[in-house]
């Protein structure tokens, strides 16, 4: 494999990881919103304060934070580190899904 092919493969991998990070951020937003609509509360104290201060506009802050993380990951050098962050971002989504499954 040539160096050019390796760089293209690495760029594609990084782009796919960033898309996954965006999807996880959006999934967290959707599942959190569903939990709130069912009358349950936010467990993350930072997001709870954001919801208290901004009301319905907390969605903008959440999306802004997601885009900030994606921008920072884009400027990172290691795909492995990006993959670790994407896995970390996925944890709240899994937790929200478990909460929603238990609420049914």
Secondary structure, 3 states (H helix, E strand, C coil): CCHHHHHHHHHHHHHHHHHHHHHHHHHHHHHHHHHHHCCCCCCCHHHHHHHHHHHHHHHHHHHHHHHHHHHHHHCCCCHHHHHHHHHHHHHHHHHHHHHHHHHC
